[in-house]
Amino acid sequence: MENETLIRLSVFIGLFALFALTEAILPRRTRTQSRKQRWVTNWGITIANTIFIRIMAFLLPVLAVGAAIDASTQGWGLFNALSLPVWIEIVVAILILDFIIWAQHLITHKVPLLWRLHRVHHADVDMDVTTAIRFHPIEIGLSMLIKIGAVYLLGPAALAVILFEIILNGTAMFNHANIRLPLWLDAIVRRVLVTPDMHRVHHSVHRHEHDSNYGFSLSIWDRMFGTYIAQPEAGHDDMQVGLEWQDDRPAKLGWSLALPFARK
């Protein structure tokens, strides 16, 4: 769609700046590592992801939005076989796509080979807005393939896919941000959306805690499927974030990109 990339990039930059400023003014936790070193690494991973996706776009006929347009042209997918009002189709499509991402996230924790990729995200020993963009390029590529397949099966409007991507990116940055929400506000927001305190439990060093709260956008899936943990056992101030590498290695770009291929 016309200007799709510009719109998504503008929203991303705007929300990133907003959350980065907010966490600088109202931090939830004290940092344990240099922001500069971590941000260089996390942004370096994001640049690698962008290059990888560009290569995929060159090799594949379509990516997620293109798949929606192609499915519509070919008449493929569930929504192209139904005659729903546009707004209902968009809402339902976003809900289904969000559930698929939730299920995909859960699977990356359960399948050892996928966990090797996903632990790059979890290895960050601090948690802030840049953690939301810290995913290994291979995991990003696999996620894109799943989205493309889901879009062809569903056949949603291209607008629904664009809105879903914007919502997913925006809420992921929000719930990874080191933001101190008032407890009363957190309690209200997490009834619908995943909050920073809710998602921080998912980044606990303890396996039973990081195998919970898989949602990026909506909090309902974890409540429905029994994977919801309200608070970390050690409390948010004292809990340990990350995995077994509690040193400066996760803040190094080369180490992070090589982590899936490490023996341990």
Disulfide bonds with the S-S distance in Angstrom:
none
